[in-house]
Amino acid sequence: MRSHMHKFKFDCRLANGHDHRLLGYAGGMVGIGSFHFHFYYGVSSYRNHTHYFCGVTGMPQKTENGHIHKMEGILEFNDMHEHVYKGYTFEEISYIPSARVIGFVR
């Protein structure tokens, strides 16, 4: 399987009277074929405060047109509260061009 990344977009659980939306890409693929996962990180803002998040997706779950990955965790504690999140990446993938070795002369 070629190196790729997935988009994600879902809401966090309500806390302190509001929720946050997580939106971004799970990139940094590690593994091969049906045994791979992705790293993700980001910032979610609401009015006057932000929460950072990062994590590792679950292994791929086969779907009709490809695969998805489960994402779950807790946004960083800030402003005296935290938010739980749980969702899945989108099925569509974006391929990442293979890295080239710089400075190598044959």
Residue, then its C-alpha position, 0 to 999 in steps of 0.5 A: m500500500r502506498s503512503h497516504m493520509h486521511k481527512f477527519k472531521f467530527d465533533c467532541r463531546l459537550a463540556n463546559g457548555h460547548d463542544h469543539r470540532l476536530l478537522g484535519y488530516a491523519g498523516g504519518m503512515v507507519g506500517i504496511g498493507s492492512f497493518h498500518f496506522h497514522f499519527y495526527y495532531g492539531v488545535s481546536s478553538y472555541r471563542n477565547h480558548t484552545h485545546y491541543f490534541c494528538g494521537v495515533t489512529g486505530m488499525p484500518q477497518k475495511t469498507e466498501n470502497g477502501h478503509i477508515h481508521k478510528m480516532e479517540g482521545i481527550l483534548e488537552f485540559n484547558d480553561m478548567h475543562e476537557h473534551v472527549y472525542k471519538g470518530y473515524t477518518f474519511e474513507e477517501i485517501s490522498y497519496i503522499p509522493s515517495a520521499r527522495v534521498i537528498g545528497f546521495v550521489r551514485 
